[in-house]
């Protein structure tokens, strides 16, 4: 007898975002009851297309801290616009002791970066980019925040362009027409009010006579 015939195995669906732990540390907190041990996790998620985010969370267990960090990373997601398979322009950012410079790279260059910076750019899915850490800090969490701060500038530019494209542009001639219509309506209202006042005054004078 062969076992397992007729069983159907469901294919596991691929997650929407890939995730990678950048920093994991044990943290102790001194309280009246004694020392409390917890874990701090910095995690980066991305769809390897143009969206990326990061989250930092603490928990009594590593798994709990990872789940919290993933939820926070999904809230901090941002979209990075591409121009010729790279970023639009050069940008620099600073967070505490970390300072980074990111600039576009020609096609075929790939990701020219290392450490936590490379992890963020790989999960973001930028095809060609060059990044260099100018600061002297080796703190991975600080470096990740500096990179994300630089990428937010591209995210803001993309949102500004999207808003400008959706908002209708009003021409000067249309503005003049609208203003003239408003003025004419206001004049007609004033004339009606004046005529009503004159009628009332005429009626009052007749009654007095």
C-alpha positions, 0 to 999 in steps of 0.5 A: 500500500502506497501512502499519500496518493490523492493528496493535494498540496497547496502551493505557498503564495509568495509574500508581497514583500521580502524582508531582511533583519539588518540589526538584532540586539539584546536590550536590558531595562533597569526597573524597581523589580530588576533588569528586564531583558528584551530584543530590539530588531531593525528590519527592512522590507521591499518588493524589489520593484520600487517600494521599500520601508523599515521598522524598529521594534522591541519584544520579549522574544525575537519573533514578537519583535520581528512581527512588530517591526514588519508591521511598522515597516509596512506603515513606513513604505515609500515609492522610489521613482526611476529614471533610466533605470536609476534614481533621478538625481544625486542626493545627500542626507545626514542622520546623527553621525551617519552621512550618506551620498547617493547618486545615479549610476549608468546602466549595467553598473548594478548596486555599488554599495555595501553593508546595510545600505546595500540591503535597503537598495536591493530590497527597493529594487533600484537597478543601478545606483551608487552609494557612499557612507561619508560618516564614520559611524558603523551603527547599522540602525543609524545608517539605515535611517540615513539611507531612508531619509535620503530616499524620502526626498525622491518619494516627496518629489514623486508625490508632488508631481502626482498632485500637480498632474491631478490638479486642473490648471486654470487659465487666465482667461477662464479666471477673468470670465469667472470674476466678471460673472461674479461681479455681474451677479453682485451688481444685479443683487444690489439693484434688486435690493435698492429697488425693494427699498425704493418700493417700501419707501414709496408705500410708506409715503402713500400711507402718510398722505 
